[in-house]
Each structure stands twice: as C-alpha cells, then as structure tokens.
Amino acid sequence: MAHMHHDRDRAEGFGAEVDRYDRLRPSYPPELVAWLTDGGAGTAVDVGCGTGQVARLLVAAGWDVVGVEPDARMAARARERGVAVEVARFEEWEPSVRDVDLVCSGQAWHWIDPDTGHRRAAELLRPGGRLAAFWNAYRYDAEVAAVFADVYGRHAPDLLRDSVSLGTADPRHHDEDVARLAASGLFDAVEARVFDHDRELHVSMWLDELTTHSAYRTLGERKTEELFSELRPALAAATGDTIAVRYDTTVASGVRSPPSA
C-alpha cells in the first residue's frame, strides 16, 4: 500500500458510494476509543474522515473534532451527521486548529503521502499529542476463505491478492506503517496495537459493503455483477446466508516529540 496515495481517482472517489459506505462500512471497537481517550479528551483532527464514523465515536467520548476530507460528497454526509468537516487533501489543508491532542485516521492514512502526512501531523500536534492511524483488517472462517479462493481464483484473481476486505492483506503492511512512522524522527513511543471486534452480515449486505471498496470501482460494474452472480450463491451455500466477519483493528501510533532545545 506504500504508493496508493498517488492514485487520486481511487483516493477521492468514495463519494460515489456514499450511501452504502455510510450504512455498511464497519465501525471501530470501543476499546480503541477508550485507549485514545485515556488521560482525557481534547481536540482531534480526523484525517480522511469520510462520513464521520471515527469522528462521531470521538465526539461521543467528549472530543472536539475537526474532520478533513477530500471528497465533498463524503464531507456533506459527515456534516449531516453533525461532524465539522473541511474539504481538502490533508497534505494541502490550511489548518483551522493548532496544538491539537490527537491526529487520527481510520481506514484512510494509506491515501496520504506518508512523509508529508507525518510532518503535517507533527506540526498540528502539541508536544505529547498522539498520531494514530488505524485500519480494519478482515478475517473469515475457513469455508468462506475457500469460496473466495475458488470464485475469485477463476474470475478476478488480482482482487484476491493482498486484499483487506477478503482477508488476504499482507500483515507486513502494518509493520511497514509503524517502521515508517518511527523513521520520521518526529514521534516518540512509536508502537503497534491491535483491537479485535466482529459482526455478522447477511450475504447480500456483505456484498453491498464490498462494492464500497475502491478495487471494485476499478473492476467495473459489469464485471463486478458477473463476479457476484457466482459469489452470492456460493457463499449462501457455505454459510447459510450469514457471514461472520472478524476484524483486527491495527494501529500505528506515536507521541509528538518535544521541540529540540
């Protein structure tokens, strides 16, 4: 995922599925929010805030949140949900807040140029403030993974490789995110954390959620429907119409270093 931020059509195209995205994308575990809030809530910047899923969790925990989102359609939905959002790419954003306590990004930091992103986050944070980038990595039972291997293997093998939503993402990406954060030299106490959560979805809802991932916009509507026409009954036969999805919410985090003397 190191160079995904260059693909701006994918990075800024999620608004085409704003309704499905808002309705179906998984949330984040309360343990993550509790960890971010340990020591008290403050002011947070939510980078790539989308429809405001992370921002709403933080607001409920007592945070003041400013969202930054490049897609105006996603930003409009977040505002409808009560989130204060400014439309901009984070790398080019003119900040309306400074000395914040938290810069966070849920499922979006890979769309940010990492070098610029780390520097901008450090400029926004007070010394001791935290940067936390996190993602939901999907996991499935063996019978579901076998269906993926069969159907995608015949129809869309490229989508099966290194896929977050299909549970085949390379775990080394998380190590790379943490290593890149440490190498920036801007943060102390750099660490990796994992928080687990899960949910069950009807096959039709799971397929609807799948279309919100950028790879399916690249595949195209016709080929996606051809794929789903075989995937849908195969999954229903294997699972009884309901898919259990387990998530590892992986976090790369660091605390803003104090300024040099």
C-alpha positions, 0 to 999 in steps of 0.5 A: 500500500506504500504508493496508493496515495498517488492514485487520486481517482481511487483516493477521492472517489468514495463519494460515489458510494456514499450511501452504502459506505455510510450504512455498511462500512464497519465501525471501530471497537470501543476499546480503541476509543477508550485507549485514545481517550485515556488521560482525557479528551481534547481536540482531534483532527480526523484525517480522511474522515469520510462520513464521520464514523471515527469522528462521531465515536470521538465526539461521543467520548467528549472530543472536539473534532475537526474532520478533513476530507477530500471528497465533498460528497463524503464531507456533506454526509459527515456534516449531516451527521453533525461532524465539522468537516473541511474539504481538502487533501490533508497534505494541502489543508490550511489548518483551522486548529493548532496544538491539537491532542490527537491526529487520527485516521481510520481506514484512510492514512494509506491515501496520504503521502506518508512523509508529508502526512507525518510532518503535517501531523507533527506540526498540528500536534502539541508536544505529547499529542498522539498520531494514530492511524488505524485500519480494519483488517478482515478475517473469515472462517475457513469455508468462506476463505475457500469460496473466495479462493475458488470464485475469485481464483477463476474470475478476478484473481488480482482482487484476491491478492493482498486484499483487506476486505477478503482477508488476504492483506499482507500483515507486513503492511502494518509493520511497514506503517509503524517502521515508517512512522518511527523513521520520521524522527518526529514521534516518540513511543512509536508502537503497534496495537491491535483491537479485535471486534466482529459482526455478522452480515447477511450475504447480500449486505456483505456484498453491498459493503464490498462494492464500497471498496475502491478495487471494485470501482476499478473492476467495473460494474459489469464485471463486478455483477458477473463476479457476484452472480457466482459469489452470492450463491456460493457463499449462501451455500457455505454459510447459510446466508450469514457471514461472520466477519472478524476484524483486527483493528491495527494501529500505528501510533506515536507521541509528538516529540518535544521541540529540540532545545 
